[in-house]
């Protein structure tokens, strides 16, 4: 039986993915900063794990034992123009979104390499390929995670280890409502435009539920023929395709008002 470890499993996509993988017959280790937050997840191993702490990662790795599928799902976000993004907030965001997965890879990859098999799944988003206003720090961290993942994939393929980058589109997890936001007066209009666009997307039911996203991730894990990058959700594929065919000026014109980019894939 394959053993999977999922970080950030206390809520949202991580929690849904734990249930999805367990339902598919995997032995699942669910982790979160506080093990109490994992209450209610039946039939899985529960572990406290703070991805920003070397000591916590080492202790969790010792307790977890063999891991065949590592899912780096834990992540944080912030809403702010680049100018208004506090440096300390940006550093903390990178520690969770980029260095956190690196810490987990460093402790679990050696076992995969020695066994000649394993899968590393890094949960990214369309922000890993596409930039939007007020999303600079988030997108920078996801771009970095994708670069790390692409490099890792080239390095470990010869050892039988597979790397997946999951590029999520809109998912109703509540992260947007809970994110820290920093805006000075010159950017207040952009803040309002973003919130209006978000409410419009919710009203039109753009995006996925956490459970739908989890099924997409689980399908990608099960399908060994999937490429490195896997967009999850029709809006994700559409946005990435739209950015690929537009130059910088055309893209800026599309997203400056926070409307969802038009694309054949998302129609």
C-alpha positions as a printed Julia matrix, in Angstrom:
267×3 Matrix{Float64}:
   0.0    0.0     0.0
   1.31   3.43   -0.93
   1.83   5.92    1.88
   1.1    9.6     1.25
   1.91  12.6     3.44
  -0.11  15.8     2.96
   0.9   19.11    4.52
  -1.62  21.82    5.37
  -4.38  19.26    5.92
  -6.38  21.1     8.58
  -8.8   22.65    6.09
  -9.6   23.35    2.47
  -7.86  21.44   -0.3
  -5.46  19.65    2.04
  -8.24  18.22    4.19
 -10.27  17.23    1.13
  -7.21  15.6    -0.46
  -6.54  13.51    2.64
 -10.08  12.1     2.45
  -9.82  11.59   -1.33
  -6.51   9.7    -1.18
  -7.66   7.57    1.75
 -10.81   6.71   -0.19
  -8.61   5.51   -3.05
  -6.81   3.06   -0.81
  -3.68   4.99    0.13
  -2.39   5.07    3.69
  -2.43   8.79    4.43
  -0.49  10.87    6.95
  -2.31  14.16    7.52
  -0.26  17.02    8.93
  -0.9   20.52   10.23
   0.78  22.92   12.63
  -1.58  21.76   15.39
  -2.63  18.12   15.41
  -5.89  19.13   17.11
  -6.91  20.9    13.89
  -6.94  17.51   12.16
  -9.73  16.14   14.37
 -12.49  14.42   12.45
 -10.28  12.9     9.77
 -11.0    9.15   10.16
  -8.68   6.31    9.3
  -5.51   8.36    8.77
  -2.34   9.07   10.74
  -2.33  12.56   12.3
   0.92  14.45   12.83
   1.82  17.95   13.99
   4.1   19.58   11.4
   5.18  23.18   10.95
   6.81  23.42    7.52
   8.71  26.56    8.58
  10.55  24.72   11.39
  13.55  22.47   10.71
  13.04  20.73   14.05
   9.33  20.12   13.41
  10.03  18.73    9.94
  12.73  16.4    11.29
  10.46  15.13   14.07
   7.57  14.55   11.67
   9.81  12.72    9.22
  11.01  10.42   12.0
   7.44   9.71   13.06
   6.09   9.27    9.52
   8.58   6.69    8.28
   8.29   5.68    4.63
   6.5    8.15    2.36
   5.8    7.25   -1.28
   3.78  10.35   -2.19
   4.73  13.71   -0.7
   2.14  16.47   -1.21
   3.45  19.94   -0.37
   0.09  21.67    0.01
   0.62  24.05    2.95
   0.58  27.64    1.78
  -0.24  31.21    2.75
  -1.18  34.28    0.74
  -1.26  38.05    1.08
  -3.1   40.75   -0.82
  -1.04  43.87   -1.48
   0.57  46.01   -4.16
   4.29  45.34   -4.39
   5.03  48.75   -2.86
   2.85  48.05    0.17
   4.02  44.48    0.82
   5.86  44.38    4.18
   9.28  42.76    3.8
   8.74  40.6     6.88
   5.43  39.35    5.49
   7.08  38.5     2.17
   9.87  36.59    3.92
   7.35  34.61    5.97
   5.34  33.84    2.83
   8.42  32.5     1.04
   9.37  30.47    4.11
   6.04  28.63    3.94
   5.44  28.48    0.18
   8.98  27.78   -1.09
  11.38  26.85    1.71
   8.71  24.72    3.4
   8.45  22.33    0.43
  12.25  22.31    0.18
  12.5   21.18    3.82
  10.07  18.33    3.18
  11.78  17.3    -0.04
  15.15  17.15    1.71
  13.91  14.71    4.36
  11.74  12.43    2.2
  13.51  12.38   -1.17
  16.48  10.25   -0.01
  14.14   7.36    0.82
  12.35   7.65   -2.53
  15.69   7.73   -4.34
  16.95   4.66   -2.51
  13.73   2.74   -3.24
  13.75   3.83   -6.89
  10.22   5.2    -6.8
   8.12   8.02   -5.39
   6.12  11.12   -6.25
   6.61  14.7    -5.1
   3.58  16.94   -5.6
   4.03  20.68   -5.19
   0.76  22.58   -5.06
   1.09  25.79   -7.04
  -1.51  27.91   -8.84
  -1.96  29.84  -12.04
   0.11  32.43  -10.17
   3.1   30.19  -10.82
   2.89  31.09  -14.51
   0.83  34.27  -14.58
   1.06  37.63  -12.79
  -1.93  39.65  -11.62
  -2.06  43.05   -9.92
  -1.98  42.94   -6.09
  -0.6   39.39   -6.18
   3.12  40.06   -6.55
   4.44  38.28   -3.45
   2.15  35.29   -3.94
   3.03  34.95   -7.61
   6.74  35.37   -6.88
   6.61  32.51   -4.38
   4.71  30.25   -6.79
   7.08  31.12   -9.66
   9.94  30.15   -7.34
   8.21  26.9    -6.35
   7.73  25.99  -10.01
  11.38  26.7   -10.82
  12.42  24.52   -7.88
  10.05  21.78   -9.07
  11.21  21.86  -12.68
  14.84  21.61  -11.61
  14.04  18.79   -9.18
  12.19  16.85  -11.89
  15.25  16.92  -14.15
  17.52  15.84  -11.31
  15.52  12.9    -9.93
  13.87  11.36  -12.99
  16.81   8.95  -13.36
  16.11   7.68   -9.84
  12.5    6.77  -10.63
  11.06   9.74   -8.74
   8.28  11.75  -10.36
   7.56  15.45   -9.72
   4.17  17.1   -10.27
   3.33  20.78  -10.13
  -0.39  21.28   -9.57
  -1.52  24.65  -10.95
  -4.81  25.54   -9.27
  -7.29  28.03  -10.62
 -10.05  29.45   -8.48
 -10.95  27.21   -5.53
 -13.5   28.07   -2.86
 -11.43  27.51    0.28
 -11.9   30.79    2.15
  -8.21  31.7     1.79
  -9.0   34.94   -0.04
 -11.32  36.13    2.72
  -8.78  35.32    5.44
  -5.6   36.63    3.77
  -3.72  39.56    5.22
  -4.2   42.68    3.1
  -2.06  45.82    2.94
  -3.14  48.84    0.93
  -2.12  52.5     1.04
  -4.51  55.17   -0.36
  -3.0   55.31   -3.88
  -4.03  51.68   -4.44
  -7.51  51.76   -2.87
  -9.21  51.66   -6.27
  -7.34  48.48   -7.2
  -8.34  46.91   -3.9
 -12.0   47.67   -4.58
 -11.74  46.37   -8.15
 -10.2   43.12   -6.97
 -12.9   42.54   -4.37
 -15.64  43.34   -6.9
 -14.11  40.87   -9.36
 -13.88  38.22   -6.65
 -17.54  38.63   -5.74
 -18.49  38.49   -9.43
 -16.54  35.27   -9.91
 -18.26  33.76   -6.87
 -21.68  34.76   -8.17
 -20.89  33.13  -11.54
 -19.51  30.06   -9.71
 -16.13  30.37  -11.4
 -13.69  27.82  -10.01
 -13.86  24.6    -8.06
 -14.82  23.34   -4.63
 -12.04  21.98   -2.44
 -13.36  18.48   -3.08
 -13.25  18.93   -6.86
  -9.71  20.26   -6.65
  -8.72  17.3    -4.47
 -10.11  14.85   -7.03
  -8.11  16.58   -9.76
  -4.91  16.32   -7.73
  -5.56  12.67   -6.88
  -6.21  11.9   -10.56
  -2.88  13.53  -11.48
  -1.06  11.47   -8.86
  -2.63   8.25  -10.13
  -1.89   9.0   -13.8
   1.83   8.37  -14.2
   1.7    9.72  -17.74
   0.84  13.28  -16.66
   3.38  15.98  -17.53
   5.26  18.03  -14.94
   2.69  20.85  -14.8
  -0.99  19.96  -14.38
  -3.59  22.77  -14.44
  -6.56  21.91  -12.23
  -9.85  23.44  -13.3
 -11.08  24.83  -16.6
 -10.36  28.38  -15.53
  -6.75  27.45  -14.72
  -6.13  25.98  -18.17
  -7.84  28.93  -19.81
  -5.9   31.6   -17.93
  -2.54  29.94  -18.59
  -3.37  29.53  -22.28
  -4.51  33.16  -22.54
  -1.27  34.41  -21.01
   0.79  32.26  -23.38
  -0.74  33.83  -26.47
  -0.75  37.47  -25.29
   2.25  39.76  -25.14
   2.94  41.78  -21.98
   0.97  44.84  -23.14
  -2.09  42.83  -24.16
  -2.04  40.83  -20.93
  -1.84  43.99  -18.8
  -4.84  45.38  -20.68
  -6.79  42.18  -20.01
  -6.2   41.95  -16.27
  -5.85  45.59  -15.29
  -9.54  45.71  -14.41
  -9.48  42.25  -12.81
 -11.79  40.66  -15.35
 -11.12  36.98  -15.99
  -9.11  36.7   -19.22
 -11.06  35.4   -22.19
  -9.89  32.13  -23.69
 -11.28  29.36  -25.82
 -10.52  26.91  -23.03
 -12.59  28.82  -20.47
 -15.62  29.57  -22.67
